[in-house]
Amino acid sequence: PSVVKRPQNTYGTGSFCLMNSGSSPSFCSQGLLTTVAFTMAPGAVSEDRKVCYAVEGSVASAGSALSWAIHGLGMADSPAQASAIAASVESSEGMYVVPAFSGLLAPYWRDDARGVIVGLTQKINRAHFLRSVIEAAAFQT
């Protein structure tokens, strides 16, 4: 059977992007990981177990960045409220957050990296800040 090779992102505390690379492991020199995507049960395809591999990129702080903005900075009472506040503005006004709270994972693998906030101006308000935190999850993946 053919293997669909579409990437899949999973968001939680961190974020993980996996792309099926087929029945042979594919090793990447750009800092991504090789992992087992799934194994077919015997008899499902053939009498042997069919193993499919994936290439994986990992981000340490995705949902945890929003949690930090909500609970650590008190910018909202819940993720739903944070999302509504962030949606009240059309852009982040050029503000970007890199939430490297525990370093950077793929492809840099730098545990000494720290988070940064750039683009602060007097126009920035809570809505812009929350929007930039939510956008950070997308920009990292």
Backbone bond lengths (Angstrom), bond angles and torsions (degrees), N, CA, C in turn:
res aa  C-N    CA-C-N  psi(-1)  N-CA   C-N-CA  omega(-1)  CA-C   N-CA-C  phi
1 P - - - 1.462 - - 1.522 110.42 -
2 S 1.315 116.64 148.98 1.462 119.98 178.68 1.523 110.06 -75.93
3 V 1.302 115.05 152.87 1.463 121.54 -178.70 1.519 108.39 -107.34
4 V 1.324 116.93 124.81 1.454 121.19 176.82 1.521 107.77 -76.43
5 K 1.320 116.82 127.88 1.464 121.35 -176.41 1.520 110.44 -112.51
6 R 1.313 116.18 66.86 1.455 122.00 176.01 1.518 108.21 -108.80
7 P 1.326 117.66 139.03 1.468 118.67 178.13 1.527 111.19 -70.87
8 Q 1.308 115.79 151.60 1.466 122.30 176.28 1.517 107.97 -130.58
9 N 1.321 116.73 127.83 1.464 121.73 175.33 1.516 109.14 -101.52
10 T 1.324 115.02 139.26 1.456 121.81 173.59 1.517 106.46 -121.52
11 Y 1.323 116.34 125.25 1.462 121.22 -178.14 1.522 110.01 -110.15
12 G 1.295 115.80 136.80 1.453 123.89 176.02 1.515 106.55 -160.71
13 T 1.314 117.38 -137.00 1.465 120.39 174.22 1.519 108.93 -54.11
14 G 1.327 115.36 -45.16 1.457 122.58 174.16 1.508 108.33 -113.10
15 S 1.318 116.35 -164.34 1.451 121.61 177.23 1.516 108.36 -140.80
16 F 1.326 115.54 142.03 1.447 120.53 -176.15 1.514 108.53 -136.06
17 C 1.315 116.03 127.12 1.456 122.29 179.13 1.520 107.46 -113.11
18 L 1.323 116.64 120.20 1.460 121.88 178.65 1.517 109.67 -118.39
19 M 1.331 115.17 141.06 1.457 120.76 174.10 1.509 108.64 -130.87
20 N 1.311 114.97 124.40 1.452 121.79 -179.61 1.524 109.04 -59.50
21 S 1.326 115.97 127.65 1.470 119.74 179.92 1.524 111.87 -111.48
22 G 1.333 117.95 6.75 1.461 120.97 173.81 1.514 113.94 98.37
23 S 1.327 115.10 -159.88 1.463 120.52 -172.44 1.523 114.20 -86.00
24 S 1.322 117.45 -2.76 1.468 121.07 175.82 1.517 108.92 -119.78
25 P 1.327 117.64 138.97 1.463 118.69 178.34 1.528 110.37 -63.09
26 S 1.308 116.17 138.59 1.460 122.82 179.83 1.519 107.72 -114.02
27 F 1.301 117.19 115.72 1.459 121.15 -177.18 1.521 109.78 -97.72
28 C 1.319 115.47 130.51 1.459 122.94 -173.59 1.522 109.81 -107.74
29 S 1.312 116.71 134.11 1.466 120.61 178.92 1.531 111.98 -89.58
30 Q 1.339 117.74 1.77 1.461 121.22 -178.60 1.525 113.50 -100.01
31 G 1.312 118.56 20.28 1.454 120.78 173.07 1.518 116.18 92.19
32 L 1.323 118.23 6.74 1.458 119.97 176.26 1.524 108.91 -88.50
33 L 1.325 115.82 161.36 1.460 121.81 -178.01 1.520 110.90 -99.41
34 T 1.312 116.53 153.63 1.461 122.49 171.10 1.516 107.19 -105.89
35 T 1.333 116.79 132.92 1.456 120.66 -176.84 1.528 109.57 -144.26
36 V 1.324 116.65 162.95 1.467 121.03 173.25 1.528 106.99 -78.88
37 A 1.321 116.62 125.21 1.466 121.27 178.38 1.523 109.87 -82.05
38 F 1.339 116.26 -49.10 1.453 120.56 177.82 1.520 109.15 -166.37
39 T 1.316 114.66 164.65 1.458 122.15 175.52 1.521 107.59 -128.07
40 M 1.316 116.85 127.75 1.461 121.47 177.48 1.522 108.75 -77.56
41 A 1.303 117.24 141.90 1.465 122.03 177.94 1.520 109.90 -68.04
42 P 1.332 116.95 149.58 1.474 119.15 176.70 1.522 110.01 -55.63
43 G 1.343 116.07 137.51 1.455 120.76 179.68 1.518 113.88 89.84
44 A 1.340 118.16 -17.90 1.459 120.35 -179.97 1.522 110.92 -69.78
45 V 1.325 117.09 -38.45 1.461 122.24 178.66 1.523 109.67 -121.83
46 S 1.314 114.92 -43.00 1.465 121.47 178.54 1.526 106.56 -154.55
47 E 1.303 116.22 -175.02 1.461 118.69 178.29 1.526 112.28 -74.01
48 D 1.339 117.53 -19.16 1.468 121.31 176.94 1.520 108.96 -90.06
49 R 1.303 115.02 156.22 1.469 119.06 172.48 1.519 108.23 -75.67
50 K 1.314 117.12 130.31 1.459 121.56 177.48 1.521 107.86 -97.24
51 V 1.321 115.81 120.35 1.458 121.70 179.49 1.521 108.75 -100.66
52 C 1.317 116.98 132.80 1.460 122.30 174.08 1.517 108.55 -116.65
53 Y 1.302 115.91 136.83 1.461 122.89 -176.84 1.521 110.82 -104.75
54 A 1.325 115.52 165.79 1.457 121.28 177.42 1.522 108.99 -142.55
55 V 1.315 114.21 157.05 1.457 122.24 170.36 1.522 105.21 -101.62
56 E 1.338 116.94 135.25 1.466 121.30 -173.22 1.520 111.56 -127.48
57 G 1.324 114.63 134.61 1.462 122.47 169.84 1.514 108.16 -110.88
58 S 1.319 117.45 138.79 1.464 121.52 -174.96 1.525 111.25 -124.66
59 V 1.332 115.33 138.60 1.463 123.19 176.22 1.522 106.66 -123.25
60 A 1.332 117.66 128.24 1.464 121.11 -175.22 1.527 113.35 -74.19
61 S 1.322 118.01 -38.81 1.463 120.84 -172.86 1.522 111.04 -123.14
62 A 1.310 116.53 106.55 1.461 122.18 174.40 1.532 107.40 -125.74
63 G 1.327 117.06 -79.85 1.466 120.20 176.22 1.518 112.44 -63.51
64 S 1.320 116.74 -30.39 1.471 119.30 179.44 1.519 111.12 -66.26
65 A 1.334 118.06 -26.65 1.467 120.52 176.93 1.523 110.30 -68.32
66 L 1.332 116.81 -41.23 1.463 119.94 177.33 1.524 110.13 -66.87
67 S 1.314 117.01 -39.91 1.463 120.92 176.70 1.531 110.61 -59.90
68 W 1.318 117.12 -41.29 1.473 122.06 177.36 1.530 110.59 -60.87
69 A 1.354 117.26 -45.08 1.460 120.18 -179.63 1.530 111.21 -64.99
70 I 1.328 116.22 -37.08 1.471 120.57 -178.70 1.522 110.97 -75.70
71 H 1.323 117.15 -56.70 1.460 121.20 -172.70 1.521 113.11 -88.68
72 G 1.320 116.98 -40.60 1.458 120.39 -177.87 1.513 113.46 -74.61
73 L 1.337 116.27 -38.45 1.467 120.44 -177.82 1.527 113.07 -105.50
74 G 1.341 117.39 -8.81 1.466 120.95 177.54 1.522 114.03 68.03
75 M 1.332 117.71 31.68 1.462 120.43 -175.86 1.522 113.87 -82.40
76 A 1.321 117.87 -13.57 1.465 121.98 178.47 1.521 107.80 -160.75
77 D 1.331 115.64 168.79 1.465 120.57 179.28 1.530 112.97 -94.29
78 S 1.339 116.66 -17.51 1.462 120.32 -176.25 1.521 109.16 -159.86
79 P 1.339 117.15 164.31 1.468 119.24 174.08 1.532 112.58 -59.91
80 A 1.320 117.26 -37.72 1.465 120.35 179.60 1.531 110.46 -63.58
81 Q 1.330 116.58 -43.36 1.461 119.72 178.37 1.527 110.47 -66.46
82 A 1.326 117.58 -41.03 1.468 120.99 178.26 1.523 110.36 -59.97
83 S 1.341 116.43 -42.37 1.457 120.99 179.11 1.522 111.32 -63.34
84 A 1.312 117.33 -42.43 1.464 121.34 179.22 1.528 110.95 -65.02
85 I 1.305 116.61 -41.79 1.476 120.43 178.12 1.523 109.82 -63.96
86 A 1.335 116.84 -45.54 1.469 121.28 -179.91 1.530 111.01 -62.46
87 A 1.310 117.19 -36.28 1.468 121.28 -178.80 1.527 112.49 -73.99
88 S 1.319 117.70 -10.23 1.461 120.75 -179.02 1.527 112.67 -76.48
89 V 1.329 117.51 -8.55 1.471 121.66 176.54 1.528 108.61 -120.56
90 E 1.325 116.13 152.23 1.466 120.16 -176.64 1.513 113.76 -80.97
91 S 1.327 117.33 -20.63 1.462 120.20 -178.77 1.521 109.03 -153.40
92 S 1.310 115.21 175.86 1.468 120.23 176.48 1.520 110.77 -91.38
93 E 1.339 116.90 8.95 1.472 122.75 179.40 1.523 112.45 56.80
94 G 1.319 117.44 32.18 1.462 120.59 177.48 1.516 114.71 83.09
95 M 1.325 117.24 8.16 1.467 120.84 176.72 1.529 108.69 -89.13
96 Y 1.318 115.97 134.30 1.465 121.52 178.67 1.520 109.72 -129.69
97 V 1.323 114.62 140.48 1.457 121.70 176.35 1.522 107.93 -116.24
98 V 1.325 115.93 131.14 1.464 121.44 170.99 1.528 105.28 -112.55
99 P 1.343 117.95 97.93 1.470 120.70 -173.59 1.531 112.66 -83.56
100 A 1.301 115.59 66.96 1.473 120.79 -179.94 1.531 109.20 -87.71
101 F 1.331 116.12 58.32 1.463 121.11 -174.99 1.523 112.65 -63.63
102 S 1.314 116.70 -30.31 1.468 119.82 178.02 1.529 110.23 -126.72
103 G 1.321 115.59 34.64 1.455 121.29 179.34 1.516 111.61 93.84
104 L 1.311 115.11 -175.45 1.459 122.27 177.86 1.516 109.03 -111.27
105 L 1.321 116.30 134.35 1.461 120.67 176.52 1.531 108.11 -93.60
106 A 1.331 117.96 -135.91 1.473 120.73 -173.59 1.527 111.02 -58.80
107 P 1.295 117.50 140.18 1.463 128.20 -1.77 1.526 113.80 -96.30
108 Y 1.328 117.75 7.20 1.468 120.61 -171.73 1.527 114.31 -87.19
109 W 1.344 116.66 -37.93 1.462 122.46 179.72 1.528 111.56 53.78
110 R 1.350 114.27 57.16 1.469 120.51 -179.74 1.526 108.67 -119.09
111 D 1.322 116.85 102.04 1.468 119.33 179.79 1.523 111.46 -77.54
112 D 1.320 118.00 -8.90 1.459 121.20 177.98 1.530 112.32 -93.81
113 A 1.322 118.94 -2.88 1.470 122.05 178.10 1.527 109.50 -69.45
114 R 1.302 115.80 149.14 1.461 121.75 178.71 1.521 109.78 -126.98
115 G 1.305 116.01 158.32 1.453 121.52 -179.03 1.517 112.22 -69.36
116 V 1.336 115.15 154.48 1.459 120.74 177.13 1.528 109.60 -138.97
117 I 1.314 114.11 153.59 1.457 122.78 172.33 1.514 105.68 -124.98
118 V 1.332 116.77 125.00 1.464 120.70 -179.75 1.517 109.82 -128.52
119 G 1.311 115.15 158.22 1.457 121.30 175.92 1.516 114.77 87.47
120 L 1.326 117.97 19.38 1.470 120.03 179.85 1.531 110.53 -69.50
121 T 1.307 115.29 131.37 1.468 122.35 172.35 1.521 107.08 -136.89
122 Q 1.309 116.31 176.78 1.463 119.64 178.23 1.520 112.55 -71.62
123 K 1.332 117.67 -12.86 1.465 121.19 176.91 1.524 112.26 -75.92
124 I 1.325 116.98 -21.58 1.464 120.99 -174.55 1.526 110.09 -68.36
125 N 1.330 115.53 129.44 1.462 120.30 174.22 1.534 108.72 -127.80
126 R 1.302 116.62 -173.70 1.465 121.69 -177.05 1.530 111.78 -56.56
127 A 1.324 117.50 -40.34 1.462 120.90 -179.14 1.530 111.06 -63.71
128 H 1.328 117.39 -43.06 1.463 120.77 178.13 1.523 110.68 -64.11
129 F 1.327 115.52 -41.01 1.462 119.97 -179.42 1.529 110.37 -62.47
130 L 1.329 116.73 -49.07 1.465 120.41 179.98 1.526 111.24 -63.36
131 R 1.316 116.74 -39.67 1.462 119.44 177.82 1.527 110.65 -61.82
132 S 1.323 117.43 -41.54 1.467 119.94 -179.19 1.525 111.29 -67.89
133 V 1.325 118.00 -32.41 1.468 120.68 176.36 1.530 110.34 -68.13
134 I 1.333 117.30 -43.58 1.462 120.96 178.39 1.526 110.23 -65.93
135 E 1.320 117.42 -42.59 1.465 120.80 178.69 1.522 111.80 -63.88
136 A 1.319 117.57 -28.81 1.471 121.04 -179.29 1.527 110.75 -58.92
137 A 1.322 117.41 -37.60 1.464 120.48 178.54 1.522 110.32 -61.50
138 A 1.335 117.00 -41.46 1.464 120.72 179.50 1.520 110.82 -70.83
139 F 1.322 118.23 -42.24 1.456 121.33 -177.70 1.517 112.55 -64.28
140 Q 1.316 117.60 -29.12 1.461 121.06 -178.11 1.523 112.97 -78.76
141 T 1.342 116.80 -19.40 1.466 118.40 -174.22 1.505 113.95 -103.98
